[in-house]
């Protein structure tokens, strides 16, 4: 692992093993944060956003998918009707029958995110960083999902049946919130 870290940051292997307080593992962790531009785990996500992602993961597992797809993210965003994203989607005509269980929002399994779902997460992070905010909420996840849908017609038709939603209106409403 140390060799991977050293090659990733283009430093000598000795620098990874320095034990003095000034160059401890905390410094390596900070380098990792700076390199990727984000914090470890979901520290930057609000609790409602974490719940939405946990629901999406559980939904992917429940539907026998090995990866979290954009439709699972959409289900996660709609699962809690009190979130900004759920209210916006419902106000714009999106209705999705979602089955919620007592442990639907708990972290159980960890399926990987598809390329498209990672794109949504990256866009949410970028918009938060550009605004200078610290937290990623469900509205940021929805904004990322809408941007993905606007760039990929296949995903558009998978997530939203034709004439179900006005993406331009939704995008304008999101711009006001985000």
Residue, then its C-alpha position, 0 to 999 in steps of 0.5 A: x500500500x505504501x508503494x501505491x501511495x508513494x507512486x500516486x503522489x510521486x514521492x519517495x517511499x521514505x516520505x510515506x514512513x516518516x514518523x515525526x509529528x510534522x510528517x505523520x500519517x495525518x499529512x499523507x491523509x491531507x495530501x490524499x484529500x488535496x489530490x482528490x479534492x474531497x474529503x474521505x467518505x461522506x463527511x461533506x454530505x448532509x444527513x438527508x443526502x447520505x440517506x438518499x445514497x443509502x436508499x439508492x444502494x439498498x435499492x440497487x441491492x434489492x433489485x439484484x443490481x451489482x451497481x448503483x445506477x441513476x434510476x437508483x439515485x432518483x429513487x433515493x432522492x424521492x424516498x424522503x418526501x421532506x427533502x428539497x429534491x423530492x419536493x421539486x421533483x413532485x412539484x414538476x410531475x415526477x411520481x414514483x411508487x417507492x417502497x420504504x422499509x424500516x431500514x431503507x435508509x440504513x447502510x447495509x451493502x456497498x455496491x459500486x456506483x456506475x460511471x453515470x452515478x459517479x458523474x452525478x456525485x462529481x457534479x454535486x461536489x463541483x457545484x458545492x465547491x464552486x459556491x464555497x459551500x461545505x455540504x452536499x445536499x439532495x438538491x445538489x445530487x438532483x442538480x447533478x442528475x438533471x445535468x446527466x439527463x440533459x447530456x444523455x437521452x438514453x438516461x432521460x427516457x429511462x428515468x422520465x417517461x416522455x412528457x412527464x417532466x419539464x427539465x428546463x423548468x426543473x433546472x431553473x428551479x434548481x438554479x435558484x436553490x443551488 
